[in-house]
Amino acid sequence: MQIIINLKIFRIVRFITTNISILKRDTAAISGCYTNLGAETFNRGLYNLSEKYLTNAVHLDSLTNNDENLAVNLSLLSLLYGIQYIDDHSKVEQKEKSNDCRQKSLSLKGNAMSHYYAYYGQVQVFMWRKQSDSTDFYYNKFKEIASYIPISMMTISLDVDYMIYYKKYKQALKYLQDNKHLVNTNKINMRFYYEKLNYVYEKLGDYKNAHESNIKQFQLQREISDDNTLMAIANVQTEKASTIERIKREESEKSFAAEKKHLNTLIFSLVGGLILLTTMVVLIFRMWKIKRQANKQLIQKNQLLDQQNSEIEDQKNIIIGQWREVEEVNKKLIDSINYAERIQRAAVSSEKEVSELFPNNFVYYKPRDIVSGDYYRAVKCGKYSVMITADCTGHGIPGAFLSMLGISSLKEFMSTENDAENPGIVLDKMRNFIKTTLVSKDGKTIDDGMDMTICCFDFQNMELRYAIANQRIILIRQNKVLRIKGDSMPVGRYIREKEHFQTFSLKLEKGDTFYMFSDGIEDQLGGDDNNGIGRKFLIRNLEAFLLEISSQPFEAQKTLLDKKITSWRGEIPQIDDMTMICIQV
């Protein structure tokens, strides 16, 4: 999403028009300046500043009843709030503000640009809602308006999003390639261009070009940030040099004036003895007065300096005290989290409990932070030995809260042999529990949940009954890798939610090795990457590695897995909780 403004012209016009408009008290012109400032800061991702400028423009347009400009600024505000909601769906207030501004803009008698921006926002909203009829209607409206406006990155962006919405990825790629010449004169345009290109290549499965486009996108983003930084530094250095030069010039002028005065005094001293004597007396008296005044000023400056030093020392002591308070609060917080980690470790099954049910196993459990959003449970339900792994939304403290909620509910839902016989029903109960529990006080729903795998082993009859919510199991059988899948939806609210989770069964063979894991392992960034961004470990690399080490003792497998992930990460920090449970029949 982008608003196109020529930056060089903008910087010149911004200075001239703003000052002239204020001097002339031209409300409409001032509003136009605020509009340009809001658009520029929006392009650079300074959303709070952009909102301030656009809100000022809306206020001025309302005072002057300028409906055309008001419609344009409301539609720009709609785009501003909309992109913040798309970046973070928890900002429901931004979503409501976006809809309100867009509807107000459409209700006014605006111009082509206001409808252009408003229809752009409408198309994005209905594509996100998967409402094809409304999407097509407003897209056609947008194209009618766009035909009167020179093609811009905003038009290209929406055309590509529309093609992606209907999964016309090859057409989107050709369209981007054909229109590259329209945006390659502007770094901001090119940054958005490569962002779209990266997404299309990913959808086409061309990960090499997708990665190259992603690198170019980040390079341009850094260049944009560097341009702003260098400009600010240059301005500061220029101002500093100008100040130093002015001070030197003033000192030189003072020195020249003093020398001239002294020369005049010598010349006049030659006129006569009386004049000389009188002049010398006057000069000495004047110099003494000046010196006394200078000494007085110096004393005052020293007193002021002492006062400032005292105030600085007081501020220093205040800051040190505040820092100590922060350190104390931080220590208490860390102590509380460490205690929470002990509680969570007690809630998940111990390695001894796992080994009692599954003699041949290893447990790899590595939270990203002190506490984890991953958890696992090993329980006995009649003839079934049950192993459960889960990955909650988020990590750290929020993920830990959600994991404790899941563990407590499992104690109720997975306790009998009948529960183990029907793990899909257990996932249904878990989903209902999560959906009814995660509702805020104002009635708004919370779209958090968890991915989960339930494996119920009947070692007497050599059968496995299992249910999977948005995870996978790797099975190594007779030196071959099999990938076991279930339902592609989480335990929680989901846009393509099915009515029930399925229960599957599988005949076991002696020597079968099952690996149950969270996505933190396959998503870990690392590898040889000159740009320092890293790439994902990916499921195919994990399968190949597990096949390679599957013949090793279980503790050795766990050690090798940890070394492999650590080596892959390199200098890149761990990005998610990582859990893997290995069970061999």
N, C-alpha and C positions, 0 to 999 in steps of 0.2 A: 504494500500500500504506500503511495507516494504522491506528493503534490509538487509539480514541476515549477521551479522559479530560477531564472538566470542569476547565479550568485554574484557575479561581478557587478551587473547592473543593480542588483538588490542592495549591495553594500553602499554604493554611491547614492542611490535614491533614498535609502533608509535615513542617511544622515541629513541630506538636504531637505527632503519633503517633511520629515518630522519636525525639524526646527522652524521651517517656514510656516507649516500648518499651525504650530503652537503660537507663533508670533501673530499670525492673522486670525487666530481663534476659529479656524475652519474645522468644524466638528466632523464633517464628512471626510475631509482629507486625513484628519487624525485617525479616524476609524480605518481608512485604507492602509495607513502605516501599521496599525495594530494587526490588520489581517495579514500583511506581508510578513511581519515579525512572527506571528503565530504559525504561518506556513513554513517559514525557514526553520524555526526551532522544532517543529513537528518532524520535518525531514531528517533532522539530526538526532531524533530520539529524546529530546528534552521535553517530555510530555507535560510536566508541571508548569514549566515556563510557557509552553505553547498554550495551555489551557488559560493561563492568566491573560495573555495577549488577546486571544480570541474572545474571552468573556468580556474584556474591555470594549472590543469592537462591537459585540452584540449589544452592550449597554448603550453605547453612543448611537448605534443605528436605531434602537428603540426610541431614544429621545427625539431623533429627527424624523421618525416614521419612514425611514428609508428601507422599504420592504425588500428591494432587490439585494442590497448589500446584506441585510439581516438574514435573508434566505441563504446566501453564500456562506456567511459565518456560522450559521446554525448547522449547515451540512458539513462544514469542516470540523466543527465540534463533535458531530456525530461520528465522523471517521476517527477522530482522536480517542473518544471513549470506546469505540468499537474495537480498535486494535489493542487497547489495554485489556479488554475483556477476553479477546482471543488469546492473548499472551498468558492470561491467568484467569481461568473460569471461576475462581472464587470471588472475583470482583463483580458480584451481581449488580451492585449499585451502578457501575460503569455501563453495564449492559442496558439497564433501564434508562440511564441518561442518554445513551446513544439512540435508543428507539424514540425517546421523547423529542430530542433535537431533530431527528430525521423527519418525524411526522409534522412538527411545526414548520420545518423548511418547505415540505411539500404542500402545506396548506396555504403558504404565502404566494403572492404573485412574484415569483423570482425570475431569474434570467437563465440563460443556457448553462452557465457554470454551476449555479446552485442545484439545478436539476441533474447535471452531470455527476456532481459529488453525491447527491442524495440517492440517485438510482444506483450508483456504484455500491453504496452501503446496503441498499435493499437486496441487491443480487447476492452480496456476501452473506447476509443474514439468512436468506432462504436456501442458499446452497448448504450452509451449516445445518439448517433444520431438515435438509433432505426433502424439501417441498419443490418438486420439479416444475409444476405448473406456474407457481409464483416466480420461480427462478427465471423461466423462459420469458414470462411477461415483462419483468423489469429489465432483463438483459436486452430485449428488443427495444424497450424505451431508452435504455442507456446508449445503444448503438445509434438510434435516431439522433440523439443529442451529440454523440461523439462525431457524427459525420460532418457537423458544422465546426468542429474544433480540431486544430492540428493534432495529429496522433502523438501521444505522449506515453511515458512509461506507465502511467495509471491505466490508460486504455489497453496497452499491451498486457499489463498484469491481470486485468479482469478477463480479457480474452483467453489467456492461458489458464486461469482458474476455472473458467467455464468449460474449456476443453478437458481439463483434468477431471472436473465433476462428472462429465460423461465418458471418462476413461479413454479419451482420444489422445493418447500420449504421443504417438508418432506425429499426429497433426500439430500438437502443441510444440513439439521439438522443432519441426520445420518452420512454424510461425515465428518462434523465437530467433532462429538462425536467419530468417529472411529480414527481420526487423532490427537486427543488432546495430546496423549503421545509424539508426534513429536515436540511440541512447549512448553511443560510445564516446561522446564528448563530455560526459558528466560523470564524476566518480560515484555520486550518490545513485544516479540512474543505473550505472553498471553494477553497483553492489546489489541492488534489487534484481537486476537482470540475471546475475549468476545465482542468486538465491532461487529464482524460479527454475533456471536451467538445472540446478542440482536436484531439485525435487522431481522434475520430469525424467532425468536420467535414472534416478532411483526407482521410479515406477516402471521404467523400461528394463530394469535389471542391469543397466550399464554402469556398474559401480566404479569403474575406473574413471570415466568422464565425470560421474557424479562427485567423486572425490576431488578431481581437479577443479571442478566448478566451485566446490566448497572452499578449497584453498584460496582461489581467486577472490571469493566473497570476503573471506576473513582478511586477506591482504588489502583489499579496497577499504574495508572498515577501519583497519589500522591507519591507512594513509589519510582517510578523512579525519580521524582523531588527531594524527600527527600534524596535518595542515592547520587545524585549529590551535594546537599547542604551540607550533612554531610561530604562528601569527601573533599569539599573545606574548610570547617571549620577545619577538622582534619589537613589538610595541613598547614593552617595558624597557628594553635596552635603548631604544631610540629616545624615550622620555628621560632615561637616566643620563644618557650622553648630553642631551640638550640642557638638562639642569646643571651638570658639571661645567659645561661651556659658559652658561649664563653667569655662574658664580665666579669663574675665572675672569670673565670680561668685567664684572662689577669690581672685583678686586684690583684689576689693572687700571680701571678708570679712577678709583680712589687713590691708588698709588701715584698716578700721573697728576691728579689734582693737588696732592700734598707737596709733590716736588715743585710744581708751578708756584704754589703759595710761598714755599721757602725761597725760591729764586726772586720773587717780587719783594720779599722782605729784605733780601741782601741789597737789591738795587736801591730801594728806598732808604736804606741805612746810610748810603753815600751822600744823601742830600745835605745832611748837617748833623752836628753833634746833638743838638736839642731834639731834632726829629728822631735821630737814632736812639737817643736815650728814652724818649717817650714811646717810640715804637717797641723797643725791647721790653720796657716795663709792661706795656699792654699785652705784648705777645706772651711774656712769661706768665702774667696773671691768667690769660686765657688758657694757656696750656695747662696750668695748674688746675683750673676749673674743669677742663675737659678730663684731665687725669682723675680728678676726684670723682667726677660723674662716672667715668669708666670703671673705677674701682668699686663704686657703689653698685653699678650694674653687674660687675663680676661677682660681688658678694651675693647679690640677689639670685644670680644664675646658679651659684654654688649651693645656696640654700634650696632653690627649686630642684636642683639635681639630687641633693641629699633626700629631699622629700620623695622624689620619684623613685630613688633607690630603695627607700623604706617601703613605699607602696609595692614595688616589685618583689621585695623580700616577703611582704605579707601575702601577696598573691601566690608566690612560690610555696609558702607554708600551707596556704589553703589548698593548692593543687596537690601537694604531697599528701595532705590529710584526706582529700577526696580519693586520691589514687589508692591509699591504704584501705579506705572503705570499700572501693571497688574490688580490690584484691580479696578482702574478707568475704564480700558477697560472692565473688567468683569461687572462692574456696568452699564456701557452704554449698553453692550450687553443684560443684564437682563432687563433693562428698555425698550430696543427695542422689546424684546420678549414679555414683558408684554403688550406693546402697540399693538403688533401683535395679542395677545390673545384677546384684546378688539375688534379689527377689525373682528377676526374670530367669536367671540360671537355675533357680530352685523350681520354677514352674515348668520348664522344659524337661524332658526325660534325661536322666544321667546316662553316661556311657555304660554303667553297670546295668541299668534297667533295659537299655537297648540290647546288650549282650545276652541277657537272660532270655529274651525272646528270639534274638537272631545271633547265634554264636559267631557266624562269619560276617563281619561288618566293619565299617569305619564311619565315624561322624566328623565331618569338616564343617565347623560353625565359626564364622569370622565376621562379626558386626563391623560396619563402617565406622560407627561411633561407639561409645561405651555400651549403650543399649541398642537393641536391634529390632527391626520390623519383621525379620524372619523368625520362625519358630518351628519346632518339630515335636511330635509326641509318639511314644511307643506304648501301646496298651494291649492287654489280653481281653478278648471278648469271646467267651465260650471256646470253641475249637479254633478260632481265628487269632493269629498274631498280626496286629494292625500297626502300620507305620504311616504317620501323617506328616507331611511337610507343607509349609505355607509361607507366602511372601506378601506382607501387608503393604498398602499404599504408604509411600514415604519411608523414612528411616530415622534413626535417632529417637528422641522422646516421643514425637507423634506416632511413629511406627510402633514403638514399644507399647504405648497405650492400646493401640489397635490389636497388637499381638496378644496382650494379656486378656483382652475381651474375647479373642478367638479361642484361647486356651481354656478359659472358664466355661465357654459355651460348649466346647467339645466334651468336657466332662459329663455334660447332660445328654448330648446327642449321640455320643459314641461310647456306649457302656455295655450293651447286650450283644448276644450272638446275632440277633435279628438285625441290629444296626450294622454289624459287619457284613451281613449277607446283602445289604442294600446300601452301599456307600453313596450312590447317587441321591437317595432320599436324605441322607445326612447333609449333603451339600445344599439341598433344597431348604432344609431347616436352618442351616447356617446363614443362607442368603436372606431368608425371611427375618431372622434374628438381627442381622446387620442392618437391614433396611428399616426395621421398626425402631432400632436402638439409635441409629445415627440420624436423628432429627433435631434441629436446633430449637431453642425456646420460642422463636418467632414463627415456627412451623415450616421453615425452609429446610429442604433436604440437603444432606451432605453426601457427595458422590465419591466417598472412599469405600474401600473394600479390600479384598485379598485374593491372590491366586493360590490354589490349593490342590494337593494330590493326596488321595486316600488309597492305600494298598492293603488289602486284607488277605493274608496268606493262610491257606488251609494245607498244612504240610502232610496231613494224613491222606487226603485225597489228591494231593499235588495239583491244587487249583488256586488261582489268584483271581479275586474279585476286586475291581478297582473303579474309581471315578476320578476324573481330572477336570479342574477348572482353570483353563488358560495356562497350563503348564505342559511339560513333556517328560517322558521317562526314557532313559537310554537303557536298552537291554542288550547285553553281550551274551550270545548263545553260540556255542561251537565256533568260537573265534570270528563271529560275524556280528555287526552292529545292527540292531533293530531299533527304530524310533517309534515309541508308543504315544499316541495322542488321544485326547478326549474332547471335551466341549471347549470351544474357543470363546468363552465368556467368563468373567471373574465372579467371585462370590460377593455380590453387591449390585448396585444399580448399573445397568448397561443399556446402551441405545438399541442393540440388536438382541435383546434378552429372550431366551427360550423359556418355555413354561417349566420344564424340568431338566435336571442334570441326568445323564445316562449312567447306568451301571454296566460295566463290561466284565467279561470273564476271560481267562487265559489259562491253558494247560501248562503246568510247570514241568521243566526237565531238570534233572540233576546237573548241577554246575551252572545254572542260569545266574547271571550277575545283574542286579538292577541298580541303577544310579538315579536317585530322585534329587532334584536340585532347584534352586531359585535362579532367576535370570541375572542375578548380579555377577555370576561367573562369566557367562557368555557376553554380557554387555560391557565388561571391564575394558577400559581404553588402555592402549599401550602399543608395543611393537616398535620396529625401526621406523621412525617418523621424523624427518628433518625439520618439519614445521612445528613440532612440539605439541600438536593437537591430539595425536594418537588415533587409533582405529579400534573397533570392537574385536574381542577375541573370537566371537561367533560360534554357533553350535557345531558347524562342521569340523572346526579345529578341536573342539572339546571332545567330539566323538572319536576322532583319530587318536587323540592323546590317551583317552580312556582305554581304547582297544590296545594301544601299545603297552600300557602298564597293568592291564587286567590280570595278567598271570603272576604279578608280584604279590607278596604278603600284604594284608590289608593296611597295617600301619605304615608299610613302605609306600603303598599307593597314596595314602593321605599326605605323607611327607613330600612325595614327588609332585602331587597336585599343588601343594602350597608353594613349592619352589618354582613350578612352572608359572603360576599366576604372578608371583612376586617378580620373576624375571621379565614377564610380559609387561607388567606395569612400568618398570624402570623408575623414572622420576615422577611419573604421573600418580597423583593420590588415588586411593580406593574411592570409587564413585557410588557404591551401593553395598548393602549387606550381601554376604556370600554364604550359602549353605549347600552342602551335598551329603546325602546319606547313601552309603553303599550296602547292599544286602545280597549275599550269595546263598542260593538254595542248596 
